[in-house]
Amino acid sequence: MAKPLLAVLALLATTAALAAVDVNQATEAELDSVKGIGPGTSRVILQERRKGDFRSWDDFISRVKGLGPARAGHLSDAGLTVGGKGYTPSAVAPRPAASAATTKK
């Protein structure tokens, strides 16, 4: 009897760990539970959220210092959402970096 109960509890714990955490609704502890977010980042997120909800991933990235597209992708994979949506890279292609070498004619 104890083994099936333990199995169910383990399954529930696993499901809870994989549940989405919305950045506009989450507590500090819930944000900390997302792999890749520590106490410092949680505090920054909550400070920015006091100014207003994050409207999109682009808004979230622009307002949270140290967060870029790559990290946003990792956080989304770890279960973080903005407005219930996972991260998808912006349709706008990044500009190519300027070349350090110059050509002379």
C-alpha positions as CSV (number, residue, x, y, z in Angstrom):
1,M,0.0,0.0,0.0
2,A,2.8,2.4,0.8
3,K,4.6,1.9,-2.5
4,P,1.7,3.1,-4.7
5,L,1.2,6.1,-2.4
6,L,4.9,7.0,-2.7
7,A,4.8,6.6,-6.4
8,V,1.8,9.0,-6.7
9,L,3.5,11.5,-4.4
10,A,6.7,11.3,-6.4
11,L,4.7,11.9,-9.6
12,L,2.9,14.9,-8.1
13,A,6.2,16.4,-7.0
14,T,7.7,15.9,-10.5
15,T,4.7,17.5,-12.1
16,A,4.8,20.5,-9.8
17,A,8.5,21.0,-10.5
18,L,7.8,21.1,-14.2
19,A,4.8,23.4,-13.9
20,A,5.0,26.7,-15.6
21,V,5.8,29.8,-13.5
22,D,4.4,33.0,-14.9
23,V,6.7,36.0,-14.3
24,N,3.7,38.3,-13.7
25,Q,2.1,36.1,-11.1
26,A,5.0,34.3,-9.3
27,T,6.2,34.9,-5.8
28,E,9.9,35.3,-5.1
29,A,10.1,31.7,-4.0
30,E,8.4,30.5,-7.2
31,L,10.8,32.5,-9.3
32,D,13.8,31.1,-7.3
33,S,12.5,27.6,-8.1
34,V,13.1,28.2,-11.8
35,K,16.5,26.8,-12.8
36,G,18.7,29.8,-13.8
37,I,17.0,32.3,-11.5
38,G,18.6,33.1,-8.2
39,P,17.7,35.4,-5.4
40,G,19.3,38.4,-7.0
41,T,17.5,38.0,-10.3
42,S,14.2,37.3,-8.5
43,R,14.5,40.6,-6.6
44,V,15.2,42.5,-9.9
45,I,12.2,40.9,-11.6
46,L,9.9,41.8,-8.7
47,Q,11.2,45.4,-8.6
48,E,10.5,45.8,-12.3
49,R,7.1,44.1,-12.0
50,R,6.1,46.7,-9.4
51,K,6.4,49.2,-12.3
52,G,3.9,47.2,-14.3
53,D,3.4,43.7,-15.6
54,F,5.7,42.4,-18.3
55,R,3.8,42.7,-21.6
56,S,5.9,40.3,-23.6
57,W,9.2,38.4,-23.5
58,D,10.8,41.4,-25.3
59,D,9.6,43.7,-22.6
60,F,10.9,41.3,-19.9
61,I,14.3,41.1,-21.6
62,S,14.6,44.8,-22.0
63,R,13.7,45.5,-18.3
64,V,15.7,42.9,-16.5
65,K,19.4,43.6,-16.6
66,G,21.6,40.7,-17.6
67,L,18.8,38.9,-19.5
68,G,19.2,38.3,-23.2
69,P,17.6,36.1,-25.8
70,A,19.8,33.1,-25.0
71,R,19.1,33.2,-21.2
72,A,15.4,33.8,-22.0
73,G,15.4,30.6,-24.0
74,H,16.9,28.7,-21.1
75,L,14.5,30.1,-18.6
76,S,11.6,29.3,-20.8
77,D,12.8,25.8,-21.2
78,A,13.0,25.6,-17.4
79,G,9.3,26.6,-17.2
80,L,9.2,30.4,-17.0
81,T,6.4,32.1,-19.0
82,V,5.4,35.7,-19.7
83,G,1.7,36.0,-19.8
84,G,1.4,32.2,-20.0
85,K,3.6,32.0,-23.1
86,G,7.0,30.5,-23.6
87,Y,9.9,32.3,-25.2
88,T,10.2,32.4,-29.0
89,P,12.9,34.5,-30.5
90,S,11.8,37.8,-32.0
91,A,11.1,37.7,-35.7
92,V,13.5,40.7,-36.2
93,A,16.9,39.3,-37.2
94,P,19.8,40.8,-35.2
95,R,22.1,43.2,-37.1
96,P,25.4,41.7,-38.1
97,A,28.3,42.9,-36.0
98,A,30.5,45.6,-37.7
99,S,33.7,44.2,-39.1
100,A,36.9,45.2,-37.3
101,A,38.9,45.1,-40.5
102,T,38.5,47.9,-42.9
103,T,39.2,47.7,-46.6
104,K,41.2,50.4,-48.4
105,K,40.8,51.1,-52.1
